[in-house]
Amino acid sequence: MNPTMITFALYLVVMLTIGIVTYRMTNTLSDYVLGGRKLNSWVTAFSASASDFSGWLLLGLPGAAYATGLGANSLWLALGLAVGAMINWKYVAKRLRVYTEYAGDSITMPQFFENRFRDKSHLLRVVSAVFILSFFLFYTASGLVAGAKLFQGTFDIDYHFALILGAAIIVVYTFLGGFLAVSYTDLIQGVLMSAALAFTAIYGLIQIGGFGELFSQLSAVNPNMIDAFAATDYDQAGDVLWESAGTIGAVGIISALAWGLGYFGQPHILARFMAIRSHKKVPKARLISVGLGLVIPLYAALIVGMLGVLTFDQPLADQEQVFIQLVQFIYNPWIAGILLAAVLAAIMSTVDSQLLVSSSALTEDFYRRYFRKNASDKELVWTGRIAVLVIALIALLLAWNETSSVLSLVSYAWAGFGATFGPTLLFSIFWRRMTRNGAVAGIIVGGLTVFLWPLTGSALYEMVPGFLLSSIAIIVFSLTGKGPTEEMKKEYDKVSGV
């Protein structure tokens, strides 16, 4: 057994141990889905970052920087994500934590929407749960693809075997410990991810002679590589690997920046805001998450991708393997094993969260609501665990195609959640006049726009029209129908005063 394999094995033992320990701490559905609302600032901060930055942070984003440098989507995408996350922590986190507790102690987003708008028909909850399940299947599949590429690139094993192996590992500890297992492992994984990217980027810059030398050598490869407004095509089979492809244009820049809008609608990230022990803990968690868990790994990932351009003599067949191959190329096998475990950490930290939110949608929003209203806590917890297995199996089938791209799958799911739930969540916690009909219209219009937009052939990211049309639908349907009840207005005023 080589050093890398030993490191991986030790890491997995730690993760599974956490799952077993937290299994004994999980007694109710609230414990399983939201950890009983008792996370501290550090766990909340790194759990939010880790559940956000899945395998695309260590595979997809470095791969994009390897293929295009600062051009195309790389720099603009990172900028959009950084700004979006900061705004989400600054204005949404505290308000959502307070509102979900006031609104019937809601433990899922669909439940919050139903309680917020007093929807006795349950239509809002069902519509929300359907879209959550739909988009999370693609998101979870992206994580499984990333895991398969990690095991394939590290141990040179068959893609499909690697896919099954990675899925099995993630499902086991999510199945056992639920939200607490996911959150505490995310703390370890978030620290490991940030450290791995930062350490690799700094080490590479020192070896090459700093930023000036990095940009100078990239410019020699192709001047477009250091031009944020220029496009570069990566063709590993051509005579020119990095070929100039004109300018990015306004559509490309807007599409990349629009990734930041996605933060307002990601259920697995918003769940961390709902689970923090108190809204008074949010400022500390925000500082930790934005500083250590967001800005550092985002821009370190770009540097790692660009370092890969100057490191390998032979072009990479799969650009999303650049971090994996770079780590194995420059480090001692023991150090490489630790840093590659960070890739597994990134993948696990998001897939487990996605499985958990999907499980809660099936258990809380379908099973208990329509089939077993008086189900015991024990029954609901086990229903949630079985749901994890079912969802993971479907995602596994979606990920079975070996040519799947991590970043493309994440891009679609990210747009789906951002456009479907982002406007609805923002208006529900910041607009007193919003109604149930407005919420239903916003979710449906946003979700359907993302599904149908590719048929237009437009290069504009689905997030942009989806977010805009969803917002318009919310305003129109809220103003044209019956207004909110006095009870809803009083509740909104109480939350606003906190």
Steps between C-alpha positions, in 0.01 A plus 500: 500500500656833392513816719215669313272203556590485871419870538166454329418203720579689822291796384200277425529331840473843668193593291323171570580529872327839508201343329480224761536744794235738368269204433454480876419873513225482235162427656248726321439616144613850605828347618543307176406788267622810690715376788253632758605861417812481716797562273768741618656774285803301381301193399235713329758706312707215362197278449339768283818547298576131467146409395521776238847426362458148374732316265468784252724717721792258478417350160269725297637848581872408479412317177340814358806708597729236345306519173448877480717680756327810635281525192168340412307435823778445753567840657148637454344184639719517812417868545126439467511216752701702752262797488189281507617304803591817691157651438331174598681489834455872564128538429335159477657280769377679815157581358440143384613350833251716687213465253514120477469478877210748514321329211405178676860400579547397136778250432488490117459769235168359370368491856614859557322622186182319604508643854606847387199536267250290702447266205242248621476343154865385527547590133800719575675226694443238230613726214815593696583139581456388138750758372744425784503132411528571125802728517675317782515185290723687253701665779557173681596334172770766449652412836502131420671572167764704685556214743540253216755725328694529825529124554561443130779759479661405831486122493455437126185294545192457283266802493185304583663314788631833630150648469344225710779514758468875554120486521513220758738691727287816501171321549619301802578788736212718373267203558626459855546846645284734294554876535735481797728252322491715188570825686784378721670319213453819296702692759795265445446493124467877466827562686672230295374641168607856573841389628564269203425765239681778685808287570522375140453849353760660730749218449458520123540878494819481707642235267419698187615838634177681595201648322707703257679194369175301489325758284810551285525129418125471441517794261773318308264204461220730381438867595129422535582287805554810714229715340171491695311622191648252252401142419728200455419157357675194642555227242726220622489331159598808297833650405427804718375391843381842614357686201365855501122515462414871492339686788260382767234766447230638729291180493794291620591739781139540618449124490812438712418772754143367525630194684495723808119517484486127557592527868158633597327180392732213596310286759814324629670835576189668640452201733821604679356844571189334643705264719732745676445514876390865503473788254749680725766250386461599133752792489783281632407217265488744207851625572637145517315375194572793269861544605630146543243290322420710192746756367817298562392172335326673207800694380749230598307266266557742211874518576523120518341465155736753345802335663396179330545664159868557574564169679401223259685434176220277372147646479245355739236282337254621764559860611301440820780269621750788525501530882523122544789468255681811629495378858637158404765660279655745746450348848631213707244212486406549865432871453325427170275252680395763753430762232311254281287413800394865479344426160305217654406739782365753252292239324368335814416829671256602227352168394415411859319833543311455174393149596381628837291789360347270238428245772329763715284605204379144449455427871358823639326641195355182348509202735383665823271748326307253282562147626587490872395819676541339842826321427739473795837674504675164468294412193569837337875474560509157339285622212754778448783247496325282243435810289876569502560156346233544230617848396864391492411210271321725249788751505740211440312409183518863378876503563565170322610671175881521517513819289296703748649837600495602866472872426221465244285290735560744787425796273157366408400404854635828644290699253199284579510569872601863464218589261237277662547589865726806512239766418232321704719487808617861471151639451356280776737636765530860373160589346202534731245500214599163352230231485473126454395537135805714439724233657347218293527703180860596573610141559323360196607777261863492619524121480333466161713780354817309591359181349389669175764769446751270323238455223545866404861438398612810693848508653364693800518297821157363603537668837453849357161463327382255766576734790352802320177332386448337840529841670250653259256213557523543878422871482215469248319211671545648848357840399210371289362250750380515857755659731671341802299444818545711810663204671761479225566874520545490878740207475701683233519812722623293795778346293594842360539632852752236608 
